[in-house]
């Protein structure tokens, strides 16, 4: 059994990981993974920006007061 598995892995190109059947399958999985990563990043940061916009619209006086404590030298 182990010899059969080793023979299958020996036929595979060295750049194909052991858990993929072909380079095409590996490439498709990598593309899918990258798209999922990008979508989750978009969802995360859009949620943060929407939350900021909502709080800024609901409580503008707090943001105005807090801006007085910002240090311009630490910003850049």
N, C-alpha and C positions, 0 to 999 in steps of 0.2 A: 504493500500500500504506500509506504513512504517513498519507494523508488518511483512509483507512478506519479506521485505529486512532484517529486524532484524533477522528473522528466518534463512535466508540463511547465514548470517554472524555468527550466533550462531553455525551452523554445521561445520564451518571451524576451523581447528586447530589454536591455538594462534600464531604460528610462521609464518602463511601465512598472508601477507598484504591484506587489504580489496579490493584492485583493481586487485588481481589475483584470478583465478578460482581454482588453485590447487598449491601444493608445487612444482610439476614438472614444471609448467608454471613459477613460481617465480624463480626457479633454472635456467631454460633456459634463462630467461630475464637477470638474474645476470651474467651468463656466456657470453652472447652476449655483455652486457655492458662492461665487463672487457676486452674482445677482442677488442672492439671498442676503449677503452681507450688506450690499449697497441699499437694499430696500429697508433693512432694519435700521441702518444709520439714518436714512431719510426720515423714517417714522420717529426715531428718537429725537433728532434735532428739530424736526418740525413741531413736535410736542413741546419741546422746551421754548421755542420761539412763540408758539401760540400762547403758552402759559404766561410768558413774559408780557406779551401784548395785552392779554386779558387783565392781568394785575396792574399793568401800567394805565390802562383805560379806566379801571374801577377805582384806583387810588393814586391819582396823579400828585396829590399833595405829599404823599410819603416819598415818592421818587424825587420831587423837587427838594424836599428837606434833606434827603440822603445825599443828594448831589453836592451839598455844601461840605461834606466830609471827605470828598474825594481828593486825593493828592495827585496833582498833575505830574509831578516828577516820577511817581511810581508807575504811572499809566503806560508810557511808551516803553 
